[in-house]
């Protein structure tokens, strides 16, 4: 097939040159398209960290005066992990990162991009990403945090995907890490029963085979007041800022947005839910998850559930669930998986992944 355009002799080397990501071979003043260079992003490893301190429903019984059965019926959660006083977003994230890097068989300095999805960092600055970069003894790489609440991991995944498939970098470290249990008002039964702490990480690599097939991100600020965590006011230190949630309204919006984003993912890729091997939803509440899959028609046996033991770990919930599902043999190579999340902001998003 002839492929003609004006040649730039400065680009020619060994009788080849590149234009618009196409390698072109030249011969006798003729040009031929040899092949187009496609680059994809692949998840090549995962890592996790969960604090060893456990708060089960019986521990909460004396605090909120609600039974184990009441909590399970409302949330599907039996226990959640609680960070100790010396643990932070960055210390947890560092351990998850080290596990992921080791699993990938890489050296720390192979990492060229670190994104930490978090809304509970110990510092406004430096970022948790920069603290983790230092902890890993990485000499220099792009490092920053993003705040998209429970959707943060998918936002970070989408950003890193652009860096890799446009050939700016080869390896990226994406971390979801949150400690929200410290932001909960004592005796607030609406939030104490839901949240836990933890960190999950993935290593992304450039690949000739598709991995991240598509990502879909959305946000709408008009409902932002339904789920908030204000910064502590420095001029009013005695008045503590707690996480506030309008439970019923958030419950309805979460179901609605999650159904829409999953259907958007399926439609944009011209596939049906039967083609999906696994759904990994944000681990928020089992009643929300059940309502989503019932409406779409997804079998519960194709849904990864970890909230029973982890609670809602915010940005860490999807990478933690992915790590567990891979390690216990549920998710296998070449499986087609949808990540889906909804969070404060309001934010929501999804990713279609070939593992």
Order of alpha helices (4+ residues) and beta strands (2+ residues): beta-beta-beta-beta-beta-alpha-alpha-beta-alpha-beta-alpha-beta-alpha-beta-alpha-beta-beta-beta-beta-alpha-beta-alpha-alpha-alpha-beta-beta
